[in-house]
Amino acid sequence: MELKKNVDIAVEITPEEVAKLFCDMNSREQAVFFNSVYDQTLKWDRPFCFQLQSIIEEDVLRISGKNIMSQIGEYGDSV
């Protein structure tokens, strides 16, 4: 006799782990990631720019993190 069970496991992923996953993606996967971020923000009550402002106001955001955000913005504008 064989007993089979389905088990749900809750896993919390840290921001650091999400960043590593993103950095391990190739450019196509990263593009899909950004498309998916956009799709998720459509469900929000407020535009994404409100979240960006909240991020900038966080005391844990270092200059290096702001630099990455700036680079994304600069390259996004060049399209």
For each residue, the residues with C-beta under 8 A, 3 or more apart:
1:
2:
3:
4:
5:
6:
7:
8:
9:
10:
11:
12:
13: 17 18
14: 17 18
15: 18 19
16: 19 20
17: 13 14 20 21
18: 13 14 15 21 22
19: 15 16 22 23
20: 16 17 23 24
21: 17 18 24 25
22: 18 19 25 30 33
23: 19 20
24: 20 21
25: 21 22 29 30 33
26: 29 30
27: 30 31
28: 31 32
29: 25 26 32 33
30: 22 25 26 27 33 34
31: 27 28 34 35
32: 28 29 35 36
33: 22 25 29 30 36 37
34: 30 31 37 38
35: 31 32 38 39
36: 32 33 39 40
37: 33 34 40 41
38: 34 35 41 42 48
39: 35 36 42
40: 36 37 43 44
41: 37 38 44 47 48 51
42: 38 39
43: 40
44: 40 41 47 48 51
45:
46: 50 51
47: 41 44 50
48: 38 41 44 51 52
49: 52 53
50: 46 47 53 54
51: 41 44 46 48 54 55
52: 48 49 55 56 69
53: 49 50 56 57
54: 50 51 57 58
55: 51 52 58 61 69
56: 52 53 61 66 69
57: 53 54
58: 54 55 61
59:
60:
61: 55 56 58 65 66
62: 65 66
63: 66 67
64: 67 68
65: 61 62 68 69
66: 56 61 62 63 69 70
67: 63 64 70 71
68: 64 65 71 72
69: 52 55 56 65 66 72 73
70: 66 67 73 74
71: 67 68 74 75
72: 68 69 75 76
73: 69 70 76 77
74: 70 71 77 78
75: 71 72 78 79
76: 72 73 79
77: 73 74
78: 74 75
79: 75 76
